[in-house]
Amino acid sequence: MMENLIFYRFDIISMAKVYVIHEWDDTQKDQALKFFNGLVDMAKGKKLPKGFKLEKLNVDEANKTAVCEWEVPSMQDLANVASQMGITWKVKMISPVTKYEHKLL
């Protein structure tokens, strides 16, 4: 009976939800928008680093702000990759804890 048992190994990988808030000034607008278009192309083309998933990108051109919602191995991993991207505008990374979420039944 024991020879019929199958054992499965599951590796549980803990992912971090990270929001990246980008803010630019008028002189950086073209560079920032080009960056976001390239980021979307990378996400659609599955060319992001292994383990990185861009969940959502919201851009508010009028307020010169964008918010990227990421699922990544860690905030530090995202910071390491971001440091290589040539970003020259203000960037803030946060990983908030959800206190409430409305769900439809």
C-alpha positions in Angstrom: 0.0 0.0 0.0 2.8 2.5 0.8 4.3 2.1 -2.7 1.2 3.7 -4.1 1.6 6.9 -2.2 2.6 10.0 -4.1 4.3 12.9 -2.4 4.0 16.4 -3.7 6.4 19.2 -2.8 4.9 22.7 -2.8 7.2 25.7 -2.5 5.3 28.6 -1.0 6.6 31.8 -2.3 5.6 34.9 -0.3 5.0 37.8 -2.6 4.8 41.5 -1.6 2.1 43.9 -2.8 4.0 47.2 -3.4 2.6 50.5 -4.6 5.0 52.8 -6.3 4.0 56.5 -6.5 5.7 58.5 -9.2 5.7 62.3 -9.3 7.3 64.4 -12.0 7.6 68.0 -12.9 6.8 69.6 -16.3 10.4 69.1 -17.6 10.2 65.4 -16.9 6.8 64.7 -18.4 7.9 63.3 -21.7 10.5 61.1 -20.1 8.0 59.8 -17.5 5.3 59.0 -20.0 7.8 57.3 -22.3 8.9 55.2 -19.3 5.3 54.2 -18.4 4.6 53.2 -22.0 7.7 51.1 -22.0 6.8 49.5 -18.7 3.3 48.6 -20.1 4.9 47.1 -23.2 7.3 45.0 -21.0 4.4 43.8 -18.8 2.3 42.9 -21.9 5.2 41.2 -23.6 6.0 39.2 -20.4 9.5 40.8 -20.3 9.5 41.8 -16.6 12.0 40.2 -14.3 11.1 36.7 -13.1 8.6 37.0 -10.1 7.6 40.5 -11.0 4.0 41.3 -11.9 2.6 44.7 -12.7 -0.9 44.5 -11.5 -2.1 48.0 -12.4 -0.7 51.3 -13.6 -2.7 54.5 -13.1 -1.5 57.8 -14.6 -2.9 61.2 -13.8 -1.2 63.5 -16.2 -3.0 66.6 -14.9 -1.5 66.0 -11.4 1.8 64.7 -12.7 1.5 61.5 -10.8 1.3 57.8 -11.5 0.7 54.8 -9.2 2.0 51.3 -10.1 0.6 48.4 -8.2 3.1 45.5 -8.2 3.3 42.0 -6.9 7.0 41.3 -6.3 9.2 39.0 -4.3 10.1 41.9 -2.0 10.1 45.6 -1.9 13.9 45.5 -1.8 14.0 43.5 -5.1 11.7 46.1 -6.7 14.0 48.9 -5.4 17.0 47.1 -6.9 15.4 46.8 -10.3 14.1 50.4 -10.2 17.5 51.8 -9.4 18.7 50.5 -12.8 15.8 52.1 -14.8 17.2 55.6 -15.0 14.2 57.2 -13.2 15.0 60.9 -12.5 11.7 62.0 -10.8 10.4 61.5 -7.3 9.5 57.9 -6.4 8.0 56.5 -3.2 7.4 52.8 -2.5 4.8 51.7 0.0 3.5 48.3 1.1 0.4 49.1 3.1 -1.7 46.7 5.1 -5.3 46.4 4.0 -7.6 47.4 6.9 -10.9 47.2 4.9 -11.9 46.0 1.5 -15.5 46.0 0.2 -16.3 42.7 -1.6 -19.4 41.9 -3.5 -21.0 38.6 -2.6 
